[in-house]
Amino acid sequence: MYNRILRLCTLLLFLTMFDPTVRADCTDSVHLTVRPVQCHGLRNGVIEITEIFGGVQPFFFSLDGQSYSTRPEFDLLWAGEYVLHVRDATGCVQTYTVLVPEPEELMVQINIADTSVAAGEWVQLHASVTPPGSVLTAIDWRPPALFANPFNLNQYIHLLEDTDIAIEVRNADGCIARDQLSVTVEQTKLYFPNIFNPVSNQNNYFTLFAGEGVAHIVSLQVYDRLGNLVFERRNFMPNDPLLGWNGKWRGRLAPSGVYPWVGQVEFLDGKRQRYSGNVTLVVE
């Protein structure tokens, strides 16, 4: 459509340049080739005079009406409207209005539901491109390590730390558009209960509760006040009470009291962290 409009503009330009009131020794029309600006905002448009009708050679050309040249081409032009001055050997000057068009600006925008996410949470990204229907020859997301298939406007990633996301797209004309945004990652929240009752219907186990970002619990040990190990489990998932301590020791309920515990957690990024505290066992 864009090229069709340009061809139409060139044709109309040629047809409307004839003026029967012009002196016989002046040019009465010219045939031009106009090359539009390649990308919005660039300065590479071209006006080329390819044929001249009427007038006396040699011909001189100008876009400001002051500086003339025999070179029938003007390049490095911004998009916009120009007045072409054509002067023949007799000094007669004829003017023609010429439009150097430019395409609609190529733009890209990263869309995300929320720029603050939990560590390890899967995040959906969508990049919208303007104008719609643009033919893209390149799509690059950054940082590249997060994107297994970067040549896609829709992405799913999970983040473990604050990250600057960027995208660059290129269309078939070589035009480039960029966008970026910063995503803040909320570190994983961990919760170890400080009291539980193994004979109640609720809160009857002791274990780790965690949000996204925890790979697994490496180990959890519970001791009595004398240092005896009363419970231990290794390599299990958080948030499952049945995998935690049920308050029993050697097959029987342990006595009420305060029990020290030590736990080690591995996060999705491979880092491990040691935690410790006390839990109160209440038997009623």
C-alpha positions in Angstrom: 0.0 0.0 0.0 2.8 2.4 0.9 4.7 1.8 -2.4 1.4 2.1 -4.3 0.7 5.5 -2.8 4.3 6.6 -3.7 3.8 5.5 -7.4 0.5 7.4 -7.5 2.1 10.5 -6.0 4.9 10.4 -8.7 2.3 10.0 -11.5 0.2 12.9 -10.2 3.3 15.0 -9.8 4.1 14.4 -13.5 0.6 15.2 -14.7 0.1 18.4 -12.8 3.3 20.0 -13.7 2.2 21.1 -17.1 1.2 24.8 -17.2 0.1 26.2 -20.6 0.8 29.8 -19.5 4.5 29.2 -19.2 6.7 30.9 -21.7 7.8 28.8 -24.6 11.5 28.9 -23.6 10.7 27.7 -20.1 10.4 24.1 -18.9 6.8 23.1 -18.9 7.1 19.9 -17.0 9.5 17.5 -15.4 9.5 13.8 -14.6 10.8 13.0 -11.1 11.7 9.9 -9.2 11.2 10.4 -5.5 12.7 7.9 -3.0 11.0 8.2 0.4 12.8 8.3 3.7 13.7 4.7 4.5 12.7 4.9 8.2 10.7 7.4 10.2 13.0 10.2 11.3 15.9 9.4 9.1 17.5 11.8 6.5 17.9 9.7 3.4 15.2 10.8 1.0 16.0 11.5 -2.6 14.6 13.7 -5.4 15.9 12.8 -8.8 15.0 14.7 -12.0 14.9 12.0 -14.7 13.4 13.9 -17.7 12.7 17.6 -18.6 10.1 18.8 -21.1 10.5 22.2 -22.7 13.1 24.8 -22.0 16.6 25.3 -23.3 19.6 23.3 -22.1 21.6 23.3 -19.9 19.3 23.1 -16.9 20.1 24.1 -13.3 18.4 22.8 -10.2 17.9 24.2 -6.7 15.8 23.5 -3.6 16.2 26.9 -2.0 16.0 29.1 -5.1 19.5 30.5 -4.5 22.2 27.7 -4.9 21.9 26.1 -8.3 23.7 23.0 -9.7 23.6 21.0 -12.9 23.4 17.8 -10.7 19.8 16.5 -11.2 19.6 14.7 -7.9 19.1 15.8 -4.3 19.9 13.3 -1.6 20.1 13.1 2.2 16.7 14.8 2.5 14.4 14.9 5.5 10.8 13.9 4.9 8.6 16.8 3.9 7.6 19.2 1.2 10.2 20.8 -1.0 10.0 23.5 -3.8 12.1 22.4 -6.7 13.5 25.3 -8.9 14.4 24.4 -12.5 16.3 27.1 -14.4 17.1 26.8 -18.1 19.8 28.4 -20.2 17.7 31.5 -20.8 17.4 32.2 -17.1 13.7 31.2 -16.9 12.9 29.6 -13.6 10.0 27.2 -13.1 9.1 25.8 -9.7 7.5 22.5 -8.7 6.3 21.3 -5.3 7.6 17.9 -4.4 6.7 15.7 -1.4 9.3 13.3 0.1 7.2 10.9 2.2 8.3 8.7 5.1 6.8 5.5 6.6 4.9 5.4 9.8 7.3 5.1 12.8 8.2 1.6 13.8 7.6 1.2 17.5 7.6 -1.6 20.0 6.3 -1.8 23.6 6.8 -4.5 26.2 3.6 -5.4 28.0 3.6 -7.1 31.4 0.8 -7.5 33.9 2.9 -6.3 36.9 6.4 -5.0 37.1 6.7 -6.4 40.6 6.8 -10.2 40.8 7.7 -12.9 43.3 11.0 -14.7 43.0 10.7 -17.7 40.7 7.3 -16.8 39.5 6.6 -17.3 35.8 6.1 -14.0 34.0 4.3 -13.5 30.7 5.7 -10.8 28.4 4.1 -9.6 25.2 5.7 -7.1 22.8 3.2 -5.1 20.7 4.5 -3.6 17.4 3.3 -0.5 15.6 2.2 -0.3 12.8 0.2 -3.5 13.1 1.2 -6.2 10.6 4.8 -5.0 10.3 7.0 -7.7 8.8 9.8 -8.3 11.2 13.1 -9.8 10.2 14.7 -9.8 13.7 13.5 -9.9 17.3 16.0 -9.8 20.1 15.2 -10.0 23.8 17.7 -9.2 26.5 19.2 -10.5 28.7 19.5 -13.4 26.2 20.0 -16.1 28.8 16.4 -15.7 29.9 14.9 -16.4 26.4 15.2 -19.8 24.8 13.3 -18.6 21.7 14.0 -14.9 21.3 12.3 -14.6 17.8 8.9 -14.4 19.4 6.8 -11.5 20.6 5.3 -13.6 23.4 7.6 -14.9 26.1 7.3 -16.8 29.4 10.2 -16.4 31.8 10.9 -16.7 35.5 13.0 -14.2 37.4 15.1 -14.7 40.6 16.3 -11.1 40.9 15.6 -7.5 39.8 16.0 -7.5 36.0 16.0 -5.0 33.2 14.2 -6.5 30.2 14.8 -5.1 26.7 13.7 -5.8 23.2 14.9 -4.7 19.8 12.9 -5.4 16.6 13.9 -4.8 12.9 11.5 -4.7 10.0 12.0 -5.6 6.3 13.2 -2.0 5.5 15.9 -2.2 8.1 14.1 0.1 10.6 14.8 -0.5 14.3 12.6 0.0 17.3 13.5 -0.6 21.0 11.9 -0.7 24.4 12.8 -1.7 27.9 11.4 -2.0 31.4 12.6 -2.9 34.8 11.0 -5.8 36.8 11.4 -5.8 40.6 11.6 -9.3 42.1 10.2 -9.7 45.6 12.4 -12.3 47.4 10.7 -15.5 48.5 8.8 -15.3 51.8 9.5 -18.2 54.2 7.4 -19.1 57.2 8.4 -21.5 59.9 5.5 -21.9 62.5 6.6 -21.1 66.1 3.9 -23.2 67.8 1.8 -26.2 66.9 -0.5 -28.8 68.5 -0.2 -32.3 67.0 -3.5 -33.4 68.4 -5.6 -30.5 67.0 -7.4 -30.5 63.7 -5.4 -27.6 62.4 -1.8 -26.5 62.8 -0.8 -30.0 63.8 2.5 -30.3 61.9 5.7 -28.3 61.8 7.3 -27.7 58.5 8.4 -24.8 56.1 5.9 -22.8 54.2 7.3 -20.8 51.2 6.3 -18.9 48.2 7.7 -19.2 44.6 11.4 -19.4 44.3 12.2 -22.4 46.6 13.5 -25.5 44.9 13.2 -27.8 47.9 14.1 -28.2 51.6 17.6 -29.7 51.8 17.1 -30.7 55.4 15.1 -30.1 58.5 16.1 -31.3 62.0 14.3 -30.8 65.3 16.1 -31.3 68.7 15.0 -31.4 72.3 16.6 -29.1 74.8 19.3 -31.7 75.6 20.4 -31.8 72.0 18.8 -35.1 71.0 17.6 -35.3 67.4 13.8 -36.0 67.6 13.0 -35.4 63.9 14.9 -35.3 60.6 13.8 -35.2 56.9 15.9 -34.4 53.8 15.2 -33.3 50.3 11.5 -32.6 50.4 9.1 -29.9 49.2 7.8 -27.1 51.3 4.1 -26.4 52.0 3.2 -30.0 52.6 2.4 -30.4 56.4 2.5 -34.2 56.2 6.2 -34.1 55.3 7.0 -32.1 58.5 7.3 -33.1 62.1 4.1 -34.5 63.6 5.3 -34.0 67.2 6.2 -37.6 67.8 9.5 -39.0 69.0 10.3 -42.7 69.0 6.6 -43.5 68.1 5.1 -41.4 70.9 4.1 -37.8 71.3 6.9 -35.7 72.6 6.3 -33.8 75.8 5.1 -30.2 75.6 8.0 -27.7 75.4 10.3 -25.6 73.2 12.3 -27.5 70.6 15.2 -25.9 68.6 15.2 -26.6 64.9 17.7 -26.2 62.0 16.7 -26.1 58.3 18.5 -25.6 55.0 16.7 -24.3 51.9 17.8 -24.4 48.3 16.4 -21.8 46.0 15.7 -22.0 42.3 19.0 -20.2 41.5 20.9 -23.0 43.3 21.8 -20.9 46.3 21.4 -22.5 49.8 20.5 -20.7 53.0 20.5 -22.1 56.6 17.8 -21.1 59.0 17.3 -21.9 62.7 14.8 -21.1 65.4 12.5 -22.6 68.1 9.1 -24.2 67.9 6.8 -24.7 70.8 5.0 -28.1 71.0 1.7 -27.9 72.8 0.0 -31.1 73.8 -3.5 -30.7 75.3 
